[in-house]
Amino acid sequence: MKNLGKHRNKIIAGLIIILVVFGISRIDFRSTEDYYNQDNTTEQLNSSDSSTSDATLNGALQNNSESNKTSDYSKGENIDPKAKNSVSSSSNNESNSSETIKVTIYIDVRNLNKASNNNKLKPELRKYVPANGYVLSKTTIEVAKDATAFDVLMKATRLNRIQMEYQGASENIYNSVYIQGINHIYEFSAGSESGWMYSINGSFPNYGMSAVTVKNKDVLRVVYTCDLGCDVGHSMKSCN
């Protein structure tokens, strides 16, 4: 009995150690790998407030000739201004290089303030035409040195929460993105010869926006035509 009493404390301490070790072994540790393998979903950038025309003016407004260049934007997207305001480098084709350039962009719908053109719009669309004619006034943003005109437009619309929808490069014969609608104003919204065009430093390229690389200090004008370019300085037909 004396020996039992003498070793009782040691026995109790041993039992405690066994229980502690057993308890720790039952704890569900989560590894770093498990954490990063979680099914993290992202918010869809879809707008229920817009419709898309099946026709695209056969690419005439933004693609005057077929491009041999390739585009990273194979799938179209509808950017909702109500969605979370974030601009990722992957969505804007920005490289990891620290070298950037500055490009000025503005979105011009002044043609839609003309009474003859405004009357062609459905009443519910007229609220999307700003009084000054600019969906986006001249804004200078930084992009990667190898950015395309479309990269600039994509970043500008996301930063300023402007709705935009485009057709992916794989969905047409021009291998380039086609702009379908900006600020809920779409191709054919103001007649059969209306749609979006763009110019760089006053010149209208013959390729889609994702096939043209911009340079430092370029000025990108994204403009809405109601007359196949005759009213914006670049004719797709014989203008009067």
C-alpha positions, 0 to 999 in steps of 0.5 A: 500500500505504501508503494501504491501511495508512493507512485499514485501521483506518477500514475495520475500524471501519466494518465493525464499525459495519455489523455492530452495526447489522445485529445490532440490527435482528434483535433481536425487540423486544416492544411494550407493546401486545404484552405486554398483548395476551397471552392471560392466562387466569384460574382457573375458580371451579368446585367438583366437590363440589356438585350443583344442584337443577333446581327453585328453590322457584319463587323463593318463598324469596328472591323473594316478588314479581317485581322490576322492578329489573335485576341485573348478575349475569346468569350464575350462578357456583359459588365454590370456597373452594379457589380463589385468595382474591381479591375484585375490584371488578368481581365485587362491583359496586363503583364507583370512588368512594372512598365506602364503607359498612360492613355486618354479615353473618352466615350462619345454619344453626342450624335444621340443628342440630335433630335433626329437620332434621339427620336429613333431611340426607345423612350426607355433608352433616352435616360442613358444619353448624358446631356453633355453627350459624353458617357465618359469624359476624357480620362487618363488611365495607366495600362501595361505597355503592351495593352490593346485599345480594348484593354483601355476600354475594359479598364475604363468602364470597370473603374467608372462602373459603366455597363458594357457588353462585347462579342468575343473574338472567337464568335466572329470572323475577324478574330477580334472583340466586337463592342455590342453595347455601352451604357445600355446603348447597343448597335441598332439602338438608333437605326439600322446604321448605328453602332460603336466605332473607335479612333486613336489620335483621330485615325480609325484603325481597320481592326477590332479594338483587341487587335490594336496596341496602344502607345503612351499618350494615345487618345482613344475615342469610342464613339456612337455613329448613327450613319455608318461612320459618316457622322463621326468622320469615318465613312463606311459608305458614300456620304452626302 
